[in-house]
Amino acid sequence: MRTDDQRESDNIEDRRGMGPARIGRGGLGIGTIVLALAVSYFTGVNPLTVLNLLTGVQSMTEVSAPTESGPVGAPQDRLGKFASVVLADTETTWRNLLGPRYEDPRLVLFSGAVQSACGTTSSAVGPFYCPNDHRVYLDLAFFDEMAHRLGAAGDFAQAYVIAHEVGHHVQNLLGIAEKVHRLQRQVSEAEGNALSVRMELQADCYAGVWGHHAKRERNLIEPGDFEDGLRAAAAIGDDRLQKMSRGHVQPESWTHGSSEQRMSWLKRGLESGDPSICNTFDTKRL
């Protein structure tokens, strides 16, 4: 990606090295997710429940200090500045597409664990969006996990992660997230998981919408970038992660979608640049 001399966002907080003490590398990212899936396989417990228990234990035993709140300052390192540029470009795209309905989210960079309006969360859960404070939370170590454990490297692969979480912010602003969460409280666990898959695939599509406009309007995309993003989407499909942990897949427990589905919806957004094409809730076949 061409990110040199591009605008950096003012909506970023660099909290790395602050607040909850850093949790050891062994508990980060995909490793813990795979462990949770493995425990689920042998116990029959929902993998999300296992993951919450694992990360909760880490928080209770290893987090010793509260996180400071409020703006902390802009990042000064290369990767932090890259995240800031990507965030700024998503701001440009969604301001243009949604007009006054769009409110910029804040991006919080943290290390190990972080306190948000959604509670204390460790890096083990990966990047996340908190609708209660309109913030995206990201431990940049997740990019190492993607590259080294999953083979999903590249600038656009990293940008896709940020744009996906911003996609959840768009869902929140449009009222989609609230409707889905209300429905999930009324249906079975399997049906709730299916709704979660549609939410995640729509966020993938929204990430592609941003990528389309970043290429067409600002020429940020270089040859091979979109391919890196599609590989990243495939790398974090539920079916692939389940095969890594248990050797077979269990579609009714998916919460993010298969590798094929994630690639397909990201590609739709990349090709069209139209958010209306991302209505995953109005199609039978994902």
C-alpha positions, -999 to 999 in steps of 0.1 A, spaced: 0 0 0 11 36 -7 9 52 28 38 76 27 28 113 30 -9 103 36 -31 120 62 -30 104 97 -61 103 118 -66 124 149 -89 98 163 -62 75 177 -50 67 212 -17 49 217 -20 32 251 7 6 245 28 1 276 0 16 298 -28 2 318 -34 -35 323 0 -52 326 11 -70 294 0 -106 292 26 -131 280 29 -138 244 19 -174 249 -17 -162 256 -21 -140 225 -43 -143 195 -48 -174 174 -29 -197 198 -56 -191 225 -84 -194 199 -71 -228 188 -68 -239 224 -104 -228 231 -116 -248 200 -96 -279 211 -111 -277 247 -146 -273 231 -141 -304 210 -133 -326 240 -158 -311 264 -187 -301 242 -187 -266 256 -193 -237 232 -158 -224 221 -168 -188 229 -175 -198 265 -142 -215 268 -124 -185 252 -141 -161 277 -131 -183 306 -95 -185 294 -92 -147 288 -110 -141 321 -85 -161 340 -57 -142 323 -73 -109 332 -77 -119 369 -43 -134 373 -20 -112 352 -37 -78 349 -27 -56 378 -34 -20 369 -63 -1 355 -61 14 321 -59 51 318 -87 66 297 -88 95 273 -65 105 244 -29 95 251 -12 106 219 -5 97 184 17 67 176 53 75 165 64 41 153 60 28 117 33 3 123 14 27 146 15 54 119 4 28 93 -27 21 114 -33 58 118 -32 63 80 -56 34 74 -80 47 99 -79 82 83 -86 67 49 -116 48 63 -129 81 77 -127 97 42 -145 68 26 -174 65 51 -178 103 55 -183 104 17 -207 74 16 -228 81 47 -226 119 50 -237 134 83 -248 100 96 -211 90 99 -193 96 132 -156 88 133 -147 60 156 -115 61 177 -88 35 174 -71 25 206 -37 7 203 -29 -13 233 -6 -41 245 -16 -72 264 -50 -61 278 -72 -31 278 -101 -16 296 -130 -4 274 -167 4 279 -173 -33 271 -151 -45 300 -115 -56 304 -103 -76 274 -70 -94 267 -52 -95 234 -62 -131 231 -96 -122 217 -80 -103 188 -90 -69 175 -125 -59 185 -151 -30 183 -169 -18 214 -203 -3 205 -206 13 239 -178 37 234 -175 37 195 -139 25 197 -118 -1 178 -92 -18 200 -61 -33 184 -30 -49 198 -6 -46 169 10 -79 179 -20 -95 162 -4 -87 129 26 -109 139 1 -137 147 -15 -134 113 18 -134 95 37 -161 114 9 -185 125 -15 -182 97 6 -170 67 -15 -139 62 11 -111 58 11 -79 39 1 -43 44 -34 -47 30 -40 -78 51 -33 -56 81 -55 -28 67 -83 -52 62 -84 -61 99 -88 -24 108 -113 -18 81 -133 -48 92 -136 -34 127 -146 0 113 -173 -20 94 -187 -30 128 -188 7 137 -208 14 105 -232 -14 115 -236 2 149 -243 36 134 -269 22 110 -288 3 137 -279 -31 122 -260 -42 153 -288 -34 177 -313 -53 156 -291 -84 154 -283 -84 191 -320 -81 199 -328 -111 177 -300 -131 192 -316 -129 226 -347 -144 212 -333 -174 194 -313 -206 200 -275 -206 203 -271 -221 168 -295 -195 153 -276 -167 172 -243 -180 158 -258 -179 123 -268 -142 128 -232 -135 141 -218 -150 108 -240 -126 88 -228 -97 109 -191 -106 104 -195 -112 67 -211 -79 62 -182 -62 81 -159 -81 57 -179 -66 27 -177 -31 43 -139 -35 45 -139 -43 8 -160 -12 1 -133 9 18 -106 -9 -2 -124 -2 -35 -125 36 -28 -89 36 -14 -78 23 -48 -101 42 -72 -101 76 -55 -67 78 -37 -45 53 -55 -33 37 -22 -35 2 -35 -6 -15 -51 -5 -47 -72 -10 -78 -50 -26 -59 -21 -61 -72 -27 -47 -107 -30 -31 -103 4 -64 -92 19 -82 -122 4 -56 -146 18 -61 -130 52 -98 -134 50 -93 -171 41 -68 -176 69 -92 -166 97 -123 -185 84 -140 -206 111 -136 -238 91 -98 -233 88 -94 -226 125 -115 -256 134 -95 -279 111 -64 -266 128 -77 -276 163 -99 -306 158 -94 -319 122 -130 -314 112 -155 -285 110 -188 -278 129 -207 -252 109 -234 -247 136 -207 -233 159 -193 -208 134 -195 -171 144 -175 -155 116 -180 -176 85 -160 -200 64 -128 -190 45 -147 -192 13 -175 -170 26 -152 -144 41 -132 -142 8 -164 -139 -12 -179 -110 8 -147 -91 10 -143 -95 -28 -179 -82 -33 -170 -50 -15 -137 -47 -33 -153 -50 -67 -184 -29 -62 -175 -2 -36 -213 -1 -29 -224 -7 8 -259 -18 -4 -243 -49 -20 -233 -60 15 -267 -70 28 -259 -104 41 -292 -105 59 -312 -106 27 -297 -136 10 -302 -174 16 -268 -184 3 -238 -168 20 
